[in-house]
């Protein structure tokens, strides 16, 4: 059949000079009347065939061993490649985390200038972190197990670099942010302190000199609250206190001016009253003198009439 012939042809091709039928013929008993022991050519031919067969067996075993070793080597190479790709995927995850940090919190922190922080060294340290030399890219492409071992070592080193720099960059960002917070708190405390001193000056000027005493009391109480806030770190509360103090100061100032105006009014009223009283007194004195003169004139006139 076609299939069997094709199969036999393949076998014949692979063992072209190891044909079992030929070997059987060569090693079979000689025909009648022929002594194989007496035929040296026959014996030599048999030995050559046997030797060739042994050699071919050895070669076949060697080829099989080489093929097995090659197959096992390819399996090991594939396993190392898979291990490398898994490690590389993990490395890419760390690199992505680093890139996200660089393009996120670190980028925002880098916008903070040295005049916005309490310690300028934090800004310098962050800049150095952002300019750190990144490791070279790695690809899982090698032709030997030793090559993959080298790649794995490089991936491990790169992973350690990313781990270390993610931590150090996060620390640098946190230090810049903390330094800015410290500066902002100090600035807020200073600004509130200046406002408190202004308020105390207004309070001193208004002592016993305000028309509405409640404005003075309110400012005094608010100054106490502001002084407590100025010792803390609540920036929003300190910033919100400044306009409250300004409003309370304005009320005291207005009440103080109202008191001055009221005092002036009262003084004018008192002066007017005093002047009116003085005028009335003078008028009364003049009237009394006029009466006295009139009385004296009458007495004198009466006296002159009697003398006549």
Secondary structure, DSSP 8 states (H G I E B T S, - for coil): -HHHHHHHHHHHHHTTT--HHHHHHHHS---TT--GGG-HHHHHHHHHHHHHHHHHHHHHHHHHHHHHHHHHHHHHHHHHHHHHHHHHHHHHHHHHHHHHHHHTHHHHHHT--GGGSS-THHHHHHHHHHT-----------SSHHHHHHHHHHHHHHHHHHHHHHHHHHHHHHHHHHHHHHHHHHHHHHHHHHHHHHHHHHHHHHTT--S-HHHHHHHHHHHHHHHHHTTS--HHHHHHHHHHHHHHHHHHHHHHHHHHHHHHHHHHHHHHHHHHHHHHHHHHHHHHHHHHHHHHHHHHHHHHHHH-
